[in-house]
Every structure is written in C-alpha cells, then in structure tokens.
Amino acid sequence: MIEKKELDFEKTVLVGIITKDQDETKLKEYLDELEFLTFTAGGYAVKRFTQKMEFPNPKTFIGTGKMEEVRQYVEEHNVGTAIFDDELSATQERNISKILNIKVLDRTNLILDIFAQRAKTSYARTQVELAQCEYLLPRLRGMWTHLERQRGGIGMRGPGETEIETDRRIVRDKIALLKEKVKTIDKQMAVQRSNRGKMVRVALVGYTNVGKSTLMNVISKSEVFAENKLFATLDTTVRKVVIQNLPFLLSDTVGFIRKLPTQLVDSFKSTLDEVREADLLLHVVDISHPNFEEHIESVNKILGEIDSSDKPTIMVFNKIDAYQAEPLDEDDLETERTEKHYSLEEWKSTWMNKIGNNALFISALNKKNLDDFKKRVYDEVREIHVTRFPYNHFLYPDYDELDADNA
C-alpha cells in the first residue's frame, strides 16, 4: 500500500473481481497498479473490495451484496470516489453511481484523467481531449440522472432526452473538430520528421515508470521531466545524441501500460509514429518490478498493434540497483523455489541469455554499466549508419578501436 497522508489526497476505494481469466494473485497485481495510478492522479486508496465471479455483473459489475458493502463503507468513511479496475459500460457506471451516490471511475477514465493532468503541449492536450470525448460519448445519458429522478413530473421526459441528444451532437462535432486538428498536427510532425534528414533514429520504449526519461537525461545530457509516477512523460522528446563521434536522434516516448485504453492508442498515433519510424528500439524494462515479464509482454503486444514488433531491439534491463530477490525460507519445505527467488545472475542465465548481447543490465539513476550500454548502442547505430552511408565507414570505426585510441 502506498503510504501518503489522507489530508492531501482524495479518498478512494478500489474495486476488482476474481474470474477464471484473472486469479487472486493477478487481481492483486492489477489493484497494486491501480493504486499507483490513483496516487499519480491525486487519490488515496483507503480500502480494496474484491469478489469472485464467473463474469462481471452486467448491471453493477459486482454483486448486489458486495455493492451494498461498498455503499455502507463509503458512507461511513466519507469516501468520495470509487475506482473499478476494468472498463465499465455506460449502464454499469450509471447504475453504480445511483447506488453509491459518489464519483465512479474505471481504469480507462483514471488513465485519461492522468493524461489530462500531464499533457503540457497543445498537441498532447488535443490528443487527450479527443480520447476523453470518445470515451464520454456513449456515457452521456448518465450525466442527466438529475432529470431522470424527476421523470414522474409532466413534461420532464422531453427536455431530458432533448438535452442528451443536444449534448451528443455537441460532442460528436467536437470529436470531428479535434480529429481534424490532430490530422493537421500529424502532417506538421511528419514534415518535422522528414526534415531531420537520414540520421539514425533510436526510440526508447517500455512500460510506464521504468526509467526511460532518466536514461534519456543521462545519455543526452538533457532535462526531460522524470518522476517516480506513472506517465510522467506524455510528449515525445527528441534529442540529438553523440556517442564517441557518432551522432543519432534519440526519442523518449509515452510509456505503455496493461489494459491501455484503445482511445489512447488511436489518439496518440503521431506520438507512436516516432516508434514506427525508428531504426532501433531500446526496450527499457524495470527489472526490480516483480511483474517485469508481464510488462515486457504488454509492451510487445502494443508494438505489434502499431506494426513495430519486427524492428531491431535492444533489451535494457534498468534499475539493477533496486533489484531484490524474494527471500526463500530453506526450512519451509512446502514453498517451491520460483523465478521470484532468482538472483540477478540467475536471471541472466534464463531466457535472457538467448538474447545475447542484445540484453543489457544497467542503472540509469546510479549510472551503472553505462559504458557497456553506450558501446552496444554505438555498435548498432554504426551498423545502421554504415549500411545507409557505406562511404562513411572509415569515419566511425568499431567502439573497441576508439577505446584503444583514447587509452
């Protein structure tokens, strides 16, 4: 649990379900991440509610008894927000709001809210606003429950429905306008990318909060905003980097996350174009996170969705300074030794060993093993550059030769 003073944050409760596709361990992982998202958005999770179900209740997501338990808790403890781990339908959100009489959000809505907080440039704000409008459109009916409660009165049905239709039209017009604006900016950004010439492009990709911006700052000696919160970076930052005498472009992109809303993947198309057009991907992984293998899988899935899974990739396992294997009680004969008990050296001899020199282990924060990192990136960028400009091969010798010259 994240320790934070309740006075500074909005009190929330988290709700999730255990299903045949999501066992109790998996749900705990998701709720841990949801709590971190809540903290990033300015909330403080005071309690978690879970229920085992075959599938979500189509009306209220969780069962009637559990919903009553949540209602009593939020009333007694003056909780203002309930956050559900999965995306709620418009009907579910409306029904839950009526029962709890507090603000109801799902994971998608929460991520959109964080993106709205983090968006700094006009382009990022436009992308987030588009995603929010597309999320809002099917849920507008729930905004008019104050009229529905008076439905018994003469003439109250018409104005409510008319108001909803009016709002739907406004939101649809807004979506069309924002799409045109995004299309215009997309063209401008495409021109900017084409103006960069034929320099080799390298993109940092990875799960959110794995240290991409910290690595960017160390390598490019720039000041990209970095913070121990999810989605600290939204706007793509591109910097010219020189390792030894070899220049290339390095871009820091928005972090990925499990259950990433489709609206965001669509809205951040141009941001992801930096990944699509990159010559080399640096897939940064927080190896100190207990679920880093799932994070890798989630990132690879999104890379597949944007047709970037076949690009040359170097796996950069970051935060080795923070890695700690879970201790195993040798006297406890019932507990089986699993991957969570592996030391860093043991991990290196698993599937990571098959990656060969495309697996690097560093600490960007403590600048540990950065020379190995620079050498590997230099060699890969040099190969791409020399393939593109064969007559430049003598300008950029092997890294080992440069080291020998500098010695």
C-alpha positions in Angstrom: 0.0 0.0 0.0 1.2 3.5 -0.8 1.8 5.5 2.3 0.5 9.0 2.0 -1.3 11.5 4.2 -5.1 11.3 3.6 -5.4 15.0 4.2 -3.5 15.8 1.0 -5.3 13.3 -1.3 -8.8 12.4 -2.4 -10.1 9.3 -0.5 -11.0 6.4 -2.8 -11.9 2.8 -2.7 -10.7 0.3 -5.3 -12.9 -2.5 -6.7 -11.9 -5.6 -8.7 -13.1 -9.1 -9.4 -11.6 -12.6 -9.5 -12.6 -14.5 -12.6 -11.5 -17.7 -14.5 -9.1 -15.4 -16.5 -7.9 -13.4 -13.5 -7.0 -15.3 -10.3 -6.5 -13.7 -6.9 -2.7 -13.2 -7.5 -3.3 -11.5 -10.8 -6.0 -9.3 -9.4 -3.7 -8.2 -6.5 -1.1 -7.2 -9.1 -3.7 -5.2 -11.1 -5.0 -3.5 -7.9 -1.5 -2.6 -6.9 -1.0 -0.9 -10.2 -4.5 0.7 -10.0 -3.5 2.1 -6.6 -0.3 3.6 -8.1 -2.4 5.1 -10.8 -4.8 6.5 -8.2 -1.8 8.0 -6.3 -0.5 9.6 -9.5 -3.9 11.1 -10.2 -4.0 12.6 -6.6 -6.0 9.9 -4.8 -5.5 7.8 -1.7 -6.9 4.3 -1.7 -8.3 3.6 1.8 -9.8 0.1 1.0 -10.0 -2.5 -1.6 -13.1 -4.6 -2.4 -12.8 -7.9 -4.3 -15.3 -10.5 -5.3 -15.0 -13.9 -7.0 -17.4 -14.1 -10.0 -17.6 -16.1 -13.3 -18.1 -12.9 -15.2 -18.9 -9.2 -14.3 -22.5 -8.4 -13.3 -23.9 -6.6 -16.5 -25.8 -4.1 -14.3 -23.4 -3.3 -11.5 -20.1 -5.1 -12.3 -20.1 -6.7 -8.8 -22.9 -8.5 -7.0 -25.7 -6.8 -5.0 -24.4 -7.9 -1.6 -20.9 -6.7 -2.3 -22.2 -3.4 -3.7 -24.1 -2.8 -0.5 -20.9 -3.5 1.4 -19.2 -0.8 -0.7 -22.0 1.6 -0.2 -22.0 1.3 3.6 -18.2 1.7 3.7 -18.1 4.9 1.6 -20.9 6.4 3.6 -19.3 5.6 7.0 -15.9 6.8 6.0 -16.8 9.7 3.8 -15.2 8.4 0.7 -15.7 10.5 -2.4 -14.6 8.2 -5.3 -14.9 4.5 -6.3 -12.5 3.2 -8.9 -13.1 0.0 -10.8 -10.2 -2.0 -12.3 -11.9 -2.8 -15.5 -13.7 -0.6 -18.0 -17.3 -0.1 -17.1 -20.2 0.1 -19.6 -22.3 3.2 -19.6 -25.1 1.2 -18.0 -22.9 -0.1 -15.2 -21.4 3.3 -14.5 -24.9 4.9 -14.3 -26.3 2.2 -12.0 -23.3 2.2 -9.7 -23.4 6.0 -9.4 -27.1 5.8 -8.4 -26.3 3.3 -5.7 -23.2 4.8 -4.2 -24.0 8.4 -4.8 -20.3 9.3 -5.3 -18.0 9.7 -8.2 -17.4 6.5 -10.1 -14.4 5.9 -12.4 -12.9 2.9 -14.2 -9.3 2.3 -15.1 -9.7 3.9 -18.5 -11.3 7.1 -17.1 -8.5 7.2 -14.5 -5.7 6.9 -17.1 -7.4 9.6 -19.2 -7.5 11.9 -16.1 -3.8 11.4 -15.5 -3.1 12.1 -19.2 -5.1 15.3 -18.9 -3.0 16.4 -15.9 0.3 15.5 -17.6 -0.4 16.9 -21.1 1.7 20.1 -21.5 1.9 20.8 -25.2 -1.1 21.9 -27.4 -0.7 18.6 -29.3 -0.8 16.4 -26.2 -3.8 18.3 -24.8 -5.6 17.8 -28.2 -4.9 14.1 -28.2 -6.1 13.7 -24.6 -9.2 15.7 -25.2 -10.1 13.6 -28.3 -9.7 10.4 -26.3 -11.8 11.8 -23.5 -14.6 12.9 -25.9 -14.7 9.4 -27.5 -14.9 7.8 -24.0 -17.6 10.3 -22.9 -19.9 9.9 -25.9 -21.6 6.6 -25.0 -21.9 7.7 -21.4 -23.7 11.0 -21.8 -27.0 9.6 -20.6 -25.6 9.1 -17.1 -24.9 12.8 -16.9 -28.6 13.5 -16.9 -29.7 11.4 -13.9 -30.8 14.6 -12.1 -33.6 14.9 -14.7 -34.4 11.2 -14.7 -35.2 11.3 -10.9 -38.0 13.8 -11.8 -39.4 11.7 -14.5 -42.8 11.5 -12.9 -43.4 15.2 -13.5 -45.3 16.4 -16.5 -43.1 17.5 -19.4 -39.8 16.2 -17.7 -39.1 13.4 -20.1 -38.8 15.5 -23.2 -36.3 18.1 -22.0 -34.0 15.4 -20.6 -33.9 13.4 -23.8 -33.5 16.6 -25.9 -30.7 17.8 -23.7 -28.9 14.4 -24.1 -29.3 14.5 -27.9 -28.1 18.1 -28.0 -25.0 17.1 -25.9 -24.3 14.1 -28.1 -24.4 16.3 -31.2 -22.0 18.8 -29.5 -19.6 16.0 -28.5 -19.7 14.5 -32.0 -19.0 17.9 -33.5 -16.1 18.3 -31.0 -14.7 14.9 -31.9 -14.8 15.8 -35.6 -13.1 19.1 -34.9 -10.4 17.5 -32.8 -9.7 14.8 -35.4 -9.1 17.5 -38.0 -6.8 19.3 -35.6 -4.9 16.1 -34.9 -4.7 15.4 -38.6 -3.2 18.8 -39.2 -0.6 18.5 -36.5 0.1 14.9 -37.7 1.1 16.4 -41.1 3.3 19.1 -39.4 5.0 16.4 -37.3 5.6 14.2 -40.4 7.2 17.2 -42.1 9.4 17.7 -39.0 10.5 14.1 -39.0 11.3 14.2 -42.7 13.4 17.4 -42.1 15.6 15.5 -39.8 17.4 14.0 -42.8 18.7 10.5 -42.8 20.1 10.4 -39.3 19.7 7.1 -37.5 16.6 7.3 -35.2 16.6 5.4 -31.9 13.4 5.3 -29.8 13.1 4.5 -26.1 10.0 2.3 -25.5 8.8 0.4 -22.4 6.2 0.2 -19.7 5.4 3.4 -17.8 7.7 4.3 -14.9 10.7 2.1 -16.0 13.2 4.9 -16.2 13.1 5.9 -19.9 13.3 9.7 -19.1 16.1 9.2 -16.6 18.1 7.2 -19.2 17.3 9.9 -21.8 18.7 12.6 -19.5 21.8 10.6 -18.7 22.6 9.8 -22.4 21.6 13.1 -24.0 22.6 15.3 -21.1 19.1 17.0 -21.4 16.5 17.8 -18.8 13.5 15.7 -19.7 10.9 15.7 -16.8 11.4 12.5 -14.8 9.4 11.5 -11.7 8.5 8.3 -9.8 4.9 8.3 -11.0 3.1 6.7 -13.9 3.0 8.6 -17.2 5.4 11.3 -16.0 6.2 11.8 -19.7 3.5 12.3 -22.3 5.0 14.5 -25.0 7.6 12.8 -27.2 11.1 14.4 -26.7 13.7 14.1 -29.5 17.3 14.9 -28.8 20.5 14.7 -30.9 22.9 12.4 -29.1 26.6 11.8 -29.8 28.4 8.7 -28.6 32.1 9.0 -29.2 31.9 10.8 -32.6 28.7 9.1 -33.9 25.5 11.3 -33.9 21.9 9.9 -33.9 18.5 11.0 -32.8 17.0 9.6 -29.6 13.3 9.9 -28.8 11.6 9.4 -25.4 8.0 8.2 -25.9 4.9 7.8 -23.7 5.0 4.7 -21.5 2.7 1.8 -22.1 0.5 0.0 -19.6 -1.6 -3.1 -19.3 -5.2 -2.6 -20.3 -4.2 0.6 -22.2 -7.4 2.2 -23.5 -7.9 1.9 -27.2 -8.9 5.5 -27.4 -5.3 6.5 -26.3 -3.6 4.2 -28.8 -5.7 5.8 -31.5 -5.3 9.4 -30.2 -1.6 9.1 -29.7 -1.0 7.8 -33.2 1.6 10.5 -34.1 3.4 10.1 -30.8 3.7 6.4 -31.6 4.9 7.3 -35.1 8.2 8.1 -33.5 8.3 4.4 -32.7 7.1 3.3 -36.1 9.8 5.3 -37.9 12.6 4.4 -35.6 15.6 2.4 -36.9 16.3 0.9 -33.5 14.2 0.4 -30.3 15.7 0.4 -26.8 13.1 -1.6 -24.8 13.6 -0.4 -21.3 12.5 -2.8 -18.5 12.3 -2.2 -14.8 13.9 -5.4 -13.6 13.2 -4.6 -10.0 9.4 -4.8 -10.6 8.0 -8.2 -9.6 5.9 -8.4 -12.8 8.5 -7.1 -15.3 7.9 -10.1 -17.6 4.3 -9.2 -17.9 5.3 -5.6 -18.6 7.5 -6.9 -21.5 4.6 -8.9 -22.8 2.3 -5.8 -22.7 4.8 -3.6 -24.5 5.4 -6.2 -27.2 1.7 -6.6 -27.7 1.3 -2.8 -28.3 4.4 -2.8 -30.5 2.6 -5.5 -32.6 -0.5 -3.4 -32.8 1.5 -0.4 -34.3 3.5 -2.7 -36.7 6.8 -2.2 -34.9 7.5 -5.6 -33.4 9.9 -6.6 -36.1 12.4 -3.7 -35.6 15.9 -4.3 -34.3 15.6 -4.1 -30.5 18.0 -4.0 -27.5 16.5 -5.0 -24.2 17.7 -2.6 -21.5 17.1 -4.1 -18.0 17.2 -1.0 -15.8 17.1 -0.4 -12.0 19.5 -3.3 -11.2 20.5 -1.3 -8.1 16.9 -1.7 -6.8 16.6 -5.4 -7.7 16.0 -7.7 -4.8 15.2 -11.4 -5.0 12.4 -12.6 -2.7 14.0 -14.5 0.3 13.3 -18.2 0.5 13.0 -19.9 3.9 15.1 -23.0 3.4 13.3 -24.6 6.5 10.0 -24.3 4.8 9.9 -27.4 2.7 6.4 -26.7 1.2 7.4 -23.5 -0.5 8.8 -24.2 -4.0 11.6 -22.0 -5.3 10.4 -20.0 -8.3 11.6 -17.2 -10.5 10.8 -14.6 -7.9 13.6 -16.1 -5.8 16.2 -15.8 -8.6 19.3 -13.6 -8.1 20.2 -11.2 -10.9 22.9 -13.6 -12.1 20.4 -16.5 -12.3 18.0 -14.3 -14.3 20.8 -13.7 -16.8 21.1 -17.4 -17.4 17.4 -17.9 -18.2 15.7 -16.8 -21.5 17.6 -13.6 -21.2 20.8 -15.5 -22.1 19.2 -16.3 -25.6 19.1 -12.6 -26.4 22.9 -12.5 -26.1 24.5 -9.0 -26.4 21.0 -7.5 -27.0 20.4 -7.8 -23.3 21.9 -5.0 -21.2 21.8 -4.6 -17.4 22.1 -1.0 -16.1 21.1 1.5 -13.5 20.4 4.8 -15.2 19.9 6.5 -11.9 23.3 5.4 -10.5 25.0 5.4 -13.9 26.0 1.7 -13.5 27.2 -0.2 -16.6 26.5 2.8 -18.8 29.8 2.2 -20.7 28.5 -1.2 -21.8 25.2 0.4 -22.8 26.9 3.1 -24.9 29.2 0.6 -26.6 26.3 -1.6 -27.6 24.2 1.3 -28.8 27.2 2.7 -30.7 27.8 -0.6 -32.5 24.2 -1.0 -33.5 23.8 2.6 -34.7 27.1 2.4 -36.5 25.9 -0.7 -38.4 22.7 1.0 -39.5 24.5 4.2 -40.4 27.2 2.5 -42.5 24.6 0.4 -44.3 22.9 3.7 -45.2 26.1 5.6 -46.0 28.8 3.0 -47.0 31.3 5.7 -47.8 31.3 6.8 -44.1 32.5 3.6 -42.7 36.0 4.9 -42.1 34.6 7.9 -40.1 33.1 5.6 -37.5 35.5 2.7 -36.5 34.5 -0.1 -34.1 34.0 1.1 -30.5 36.9 -1.0 -29.3 39.2 0.7 -31.7 38.0 4.1 -30.4 38.7 2.9 -26.9 42.2 1.9 -27.9 42.8 5.3 -29.4 41.6 7.1 -26.3 43.7 4.9 -24.0 
